[in-house]
Amino acid sequence: MGYRLRGHQIADDEGRFELETIVPGLYPGRTRHIHVIVRAPNGPVLTTQLYFPEEPANATDGIFDPALVMDVAEETDAEAAFFTFVL
């Protein structure tokens, strides 16, 4: 089957970027999350996951980290999630 829904984003001069995607589905043993790899120019690579607030499975996911929960805001016909990386 392979992997899908992968992309590459480049931040602007102020370090901002925008990614449009779907909310990941559920699968056994894990809470909803998005995999991310972040790197400042010529800096070390940070590989992590971002989590959604108020997901029931957050409480039972063995590697869930509350420091990696995104801020989510309702918009007209979608949701917008925000997270600040400090590199």
QUIZIKA-V593707 format. One record per residue. N is the residue number from 0. RES is the residue in three letters. SS is DSSP state (H for helix, E for strand, L for the rest). PHI is phi as a letter, one per 20 degrees, with the letter a starting at -180 (999 if undefined). PSI is psi as a letter, one per 20 degrees, with the letter a starting at -180 (none if undefined). Layout:
N:RES:SS:PHI:PSI
N:RES:SS:PHI:PSI
//
This chain:
0:MET:L:999:g
1:GLY:L:n:r
2:TYR:L:e:q
3:ARG:L:c:r
4:LEU:L:l:l
5:ARG:L:d:q
6:GLY:L:b:a
7:HIS:L:c:p
8:GLN:L:d:q
9:ILE:L:c:p
10:ALA:L:f:q
11:ASP:L:e:a
12:ASP:L:f:i
13:GLU:L:e:j
14:GLY:L:n:j
15:ARG:L:e:q
16:PHE:L:b:r
17:GLU:L:c:p
18:LEU:L:c:p
19:GLU:L:d:p
20:THR:L:b:a
21:ILE:L:d:r
22:VAL:L:f:p
23:PRO:L:f:q
24:GLY:L:f:r
25:LEU:L:e:q
26:TYR:E:b:q
27:PRO:L:g:p
28:GLY:L:n:i
29:ARG:E:c:q
30:THR:L:e:r
31:ARG:L:f:p
32:HIS:E:b:r
33:ILE:E:c:p
34:HIS:E:f:p
35:VAL:E:c:q
36:ILE:E:c:p
37:VAL:E:c:q
38:ARG:E:b:p
39:ALA:L:f:q
40:PRO:L:g:p
41:ASN:L:m:j
42:GLY:L:d:r
43:PRO:L:f:q
44:VAL:E:e:p
45:LEU:E:d:o
46:THR:E:d:p
47:THR:E:b:a
48:GLN:E:c:q
49:LEU:E:d:q
50:TYR:E:d:q
51:PHE:L:e:q
52:PRO:L:f:q
53:GLU:L:m:k
54:GLU:L:e:p
55:PRO:H:g:h
56:ALA:H:f:i
57:ASN:H:g:h
58:ALA:H:f:h
59:THR:L:d:i
60:ASP:L:f:p
61:GLY:L:f:i
62:ILE:L:d:j
63:PHE:L:g:p
64:ASP:L:c:o
65:PRO:H:g:h
66:ALA:H:f:i
67:LEU:H:d:j
68:VAL:E:e:p
69:MET:L:f:q
70:ASP:E:e:p
71:VAL:E:d:p
72:ALA:E:c:p
73:GLU:E:f:p
74:GLU:L:c:a
75:THR:L:g:g
76:ASP:L:c:k
77:ALA:L:a:a
78:GLU:E:c:q
79:ALA:E:c:p
80:ALA:E:d:q
81:PHE:E:c:q
82:PHE:L:b:p
83:THR:L:d:p
84:PHE:L:e:p
85:VAL:L:d:o
86:LEU:L:d:none
//
